[in-house]
Amino acid sequence: LPGKGVQSPSAYNYLLYVLRTYNKITEKCLLDCIKDFTSNELNQRRCLAQNTAVQKYLKMPQSISMRFQECHIQQNEALEAKAGWLGQ
């Protein structure tokens, strides 16, 4: 988007992805983990909840990406085998 400091659609999509992930983590923490707003300090329970949520949300896209790569490799191998079979 010209004039907005974002260089390409992929950069814009990545920024949206980061912001959505941040919002999901924040919402999940507020709904599930943080029940006491009497202090602005992070206690051990809050830190553990935060780390667990961040790890969960960072591992999910990585797992999906790995599975997508596996499927892509299998499809390529199947196409190569089919092309080899047709070429004989």
C-alpha distance (Angstrom), angle and dihedral (degrees) to the residues before:
residue distance angle dihedral
L1 . . .
P2 3.80 . .
G3 3.77 117.2 .
K4 3.79 94.0 16.0
G5 3.81 97.6 88.3
V6 3.81 94.4 -111.3
Q7 3.79 112.4 121.0
S8 3.80 103.4 -160.0
P9 3.79 143.5 4.1
S10 3.81 89.8 -103.5
A11 3.82 90.7 54.8
Y12 3.79 89.3 48.2
N13 3.82 91.2 49.2
Y14 3.80 90.6 48.7
L15 3.80 90.7 51.0
L16 3.81 89.8 50.7
Y17 3.81 89.7 48.9
V18 3.83 92.0 51.5
L19 3.80 92.7 47.7
R20 3.81 93.2 47.2
T21 3.80 91.0 48.6
Y22 3.79 90.7 49.7
N23 3.81 90.8 49.3
K24 3.81 91.9 48.9
I25 3.79 92.4 50.3
T26 3.79 92.3 46.6
E27 3.80 92.9 48.1
K28 3.81 92.5 46.5
C29 3.81 91.6 50.3
L30 3.77 93.4 47.4
L31 3.80 93.8 47.7
D32 3.80 100.0 40.0
C33 3.77 111.1 22.0
I34 3.77 115.0 22.3
K35 3.78 111.6 67.4
D36 3.80 100.1 148.6
F37 3.80 120.8 67.4
T38 3.82 96.3 172.3
S39 3.80 92.6 104.5
N40 3.78 132.6 42.1
E41 3.80 92.5 -154.0
L42 3.79 123.9 100.6
N43 3.76 109.5 -118.9
Q44 3.79 123.7 -165.7
R45 3.83 93.1 -92.0
R46 3.79 92.7 52.3
C47 3.81 92.4 47.1
L48 3.79 91.8 50.4
A49 3.81 91.6 48.3
Q50 3.80 91.0 48.0
N51 3.79 93.6 49.2
T52 3.80 92.2 47.5
A53 3.80 92.5 50.6
V54 3.81 93.8 46.6
Q55 3.81 92.6 48.6
K56 3.79 90.9 48.9
Y57 3.79 94.8 50.7
L58 3.81 93.9 43.5
K59 3.80 94.4 49.3
M60 3.80 94.9 49.8
P61 3.84 97.8 66.3
Q62 3.80 89.4 42.0
S63 3.82 91.0 54.3
I64 3.80 91.7 46.8
S65 3.80 90.8 49.3
M66 3.80 92.1 50.5
R67 3.80 91.5 49.2
F68 3.81 90.6 48.3
Q69 3.82 89.6 52.5
E70 3.81 91.0 50.0
C71 3.80 91.3 51.5
H72 3.79 91.3 46.3
I73 3.81 91.5 51.8
Q74 3.81 91.2 48.7
Q75 3.80 91.2 50.2
N76 3.81 91.3 49.3
E77 3.81 91.3 49.2
A78 3.80 90.6 49.6
L79 3.83 91.2 49.7
E80 3.81 91.5 47.8
A81 3.79 90.9 49.8
K82 3.79 91.1 48.5
A83 3.82 91.5 47.9
G84 3.80 90.3 48.8
W85 3.79 91.1 49.0
L86 3.81 92.0 49.0
G87 3.81 91.7 46.8
Q88 3.81 93.4 58.1
